[in-house]
Amino acid sequence: MKTLVLVRHAKSAWGDPTLADHDRPLNDRGRHDAPEMGRRLRERGIAPDAILSSTAVRARSTAEAIAEELGAADGVLALDERLYGSSPETILSVVAEVDDELTTVLVVAHDPGMSDLANRLSGDIEHMPTCGVAEFRFAAWSWSDIAEAEPLEVHLDTPR
């Protein structure tokens, strides 16, 4: 079994027009929602073997808050610049590189890629709001197999 957890980064701040998009931080709501979603994941028993995050400040901050709430060990969180503004295909290719010994992977990235991927994996999910969490369980041996696999279970949770 493989469990893929997709997390769209939490709400970001737009107040400083001099910041590059990559450097935008979380706003107050985002700083509240990210740990809350981490708590909910912990309550559901999700314990990722790997957390992969876009290098953007808002995604990294979301991933760090969730990792802290989950009590993730050092080294579980890895930043990957390919996840910034990525397509579903790129997200899946990053996940396909994960060691097949790992069973649960959490990915923090951006829209439209996250919503498009969630919809591709389950037509029931049309849109992932900021800090939305989509969990997919697959009967697969390899991470490279999930791109074509039908999920056995799908769970969507949103902060609102």
C-alpha positions as CSV (number, residue, x, y, z in Angstrom):
1,M,0.0,0.0,0.0
2,K,1.1,3.5,-0.8
3,T,-0.5,6.6,0.7
4,L,0.0,9.9,-1.1
5,V,-1.1,13.1,0.7
6,L,-1.3,16.3,-1.4
7,V,-1.4,19.6,0.5
8,R,-1.9,22.9,-1.2
9,H,0.1,25.5,0.6
10,A,-1.7,27.6,3.2
11,K,-3.0,31.1,2.5
12,S,-0.2,33.5,1.7
13,A,0.3,37.3,2.1
14,W,0.1,39.7,-0.8
15,G,0.9,42.9,1.2
16,D,4.4,43.5,0.0
17,P,4.4,44.1,-3.8
18,T,8.2,44.2,-3.8
19,L,8.4,40.5,-2.9
20,A,8.9,38.0,-5.7
21,D,6.1,35.3,-5.9
22,H,8.5,32.7,-4.6
23,D,9.2,34.7,-1.4
24,R,5.6,35.4,-0.3
25,P,5.1,34.3,3.3
26,L,2.0,32.9,5.0
27,N,-0.6,35.4,6.2
28,D,-2.3,35.1,9.6
29,R,-4.9,32.7,8.3
30,G,-2.2,30.5,6.7
31,R,-0.2,30.5,9.9
32,H,-3.3,29.3,11.7
33,D,-4.5,26.7,9.1
34,A,-1.2,24.9,8.5
35,P,-0.7,23.6,12.1
36,E,-4.5,22.8,12.3
37,M,-4.3,20.6,9.2
38,G,-1.2,19.0,10.7
39,R,-3.2,18.2,13.9
40,R,-6.0,16.7,11.8
41,L,-3.5,14.5,9.9
42,R,-2.0,13.3,13.2
43,E,-5.5,12.5,14.5
44,R,-6.2,10.5,11.3
45,G,-3.0,8.5,12.0
46,I,-1.0,9.9,9.0
47,A,2.7,9.6,9.7
48,P,4.6,10.4,6.5
49,D,7.9,8.7,5.8
50,A,8.8,11.7,3.5
51,I,7.5,15.3,3.2
52,L,8.3,16.9,-0.1
53,S,7.8,20.6,-0.5
54,S,8.2,23.3,-3.0
55,T,11.0,25.7,-2.2
56,A,8.6,28.7,-2.1
57,V,8.4,30.3,1.3
58,R,4.7,29.8,1.7
59,A,4.9,26.1,0.8
60,R,8.0,25.5,2.9
61,S,6.3,27.2,5.9
62,T,3.2,25.1,5.4
63,A,5.3,21.9,5.3
64,E,7.3,22.9,8.4
65,A,4.2,23.6,10.4
66,I,2.6,20.3,9.4
67,A,5.8,18.4,10.1
68,E,6.0,19.9,13.5
69,E,2.4,19.0,14.4
70,L,3.1,15.4,13.1
71,G,6.2,15.1,15.2
72,A,8.2,14.3,12.0
73,A,11.8,13.2,12.5
74,D,14.7,15.3,11.3
75,G,15.4,14.6,7.6
76,V,11.8,13.7,6.7
77,L,11.2,17.1,5.1
78,A,12.9,17.7,1.8
79,L,12.7,20.8,-0.4
80,D,12.4,20.3,-4.2
81,E,12.5,23.3,-6.5
82,R,10.7,21.2,-9.2
83,L,7.5,21.4,-7.1
84,Y,7.3,25.2,-7.5
85,G,4.6,25.9,-10.1
86,S,4.6,22.3,-11.1
87,S,2.2,20.4,-13.3
88,P,0.6,17.1,-12.2
89,E,3.1,15.2,-14.4
90,T,6.1,16.9,-12.6
91,I,4.6,16.2,-9.2
92,L,4.1,12.5,-10.1
93,S,7.7,12.3,-11.5
94,V,9.1,13.7,-8.2
95,V,7.0,11.2,-6.2
96,A,8.1,8.4,-8.5
97,E,11.7,9.0,-7.4
98,V,10.8,8.2,-3.7
99,D,12.3,5.0,-2.3
100,D,9.7,2.2,-2.7
101,E,10.4,1.1,0.9
102,L,8.5,4.2,2.1
103,T,4.7,3.9,2.3
104,T,3.4,7.4,3.0
105,V,4.5,10.6,1.2
106,L,3.2,14.1,1.8
107,V,3.7,16.7,-0.9
108,V,3.2,20.4,-0.4
109,A,2.9,22.5,-3.6
110,H,0.8,25.0,-5.5
111,D,-2.2,25.4,-7.7
112,P,-3.2,24.8,-10.4
113,G,-1.0,21.7,-10.3
114,M,-2.3,20.3,-7.0
115,S,-6.0,20.7,-7.9
116,D,-5.4,19.2,-11.3
117,L,-3.5,16.2,-9.9
118,A,-6.2,15.6,-7.2
119,N,-8.8,15.7,-9.9
120,R,-6.8,13.4,-12.1
121,L,-6.4,10.9,-9.2
122,S,-10.1,11.2,-8.2
123,G,-12.6,12.9,-10.3
124,D,-14.5,13.7,-7.1
125,I,-12.1,16.5,-6.2
126,E,-12.5,19.5,-8.5
127,H,-10.6,22.1,-6.5
128,M,-8.2,22.1,-3.5
129,P,-8.5,25.3,-1.5
130,T,-5.5,26.7,0.3
131,C,-4.3,24.3,2.9
132,G,-6.6,21.7,1.5
133,V,-5.4,18.1,2.1
134,A,-6.2,15.2,-0.3
135,E,-5.2,11.7,0.8
136,F,-5.1,8.8,-1.6
137,R,-4.4,5.2,-0.7
138,F,-3.2,2.9,-3.5
139,A,-2.7,-0.9,-3.8
140,A,0.7,-0.3,-5.4
141,W,4.2,-1.6,-4.8
142,S,6.1,1.3,-6.4
143,W,5.6,5.0,-6.3
144,S,6.0,5.0,-10.1
145,D,2.8,2.9,-10.3
146,I,0.4,5.4,-8.7
147,A,0.2,7.7,-11.8
148,E,-2.0,5.0,-13.5
149,A,-3.5,3.4,-10.4
150,E,-7.0,3.8,-9.2
151,P,-7.0,4.9,-5.5
152,L,-8.7,2.5,-3.1
153,E,-9.6,5.4,-0.7
154,V,-9.8,9.1,-1.1
155,H,-10.2,11.6,1.7
156,L,-10.4,15.4,1.3
157,D,-10.1,17.8,4.3
158,T,-10.2,21.6,4.1
159,P,-9.6,24.2,6.8
160,R,-13.0,25.8,6.3
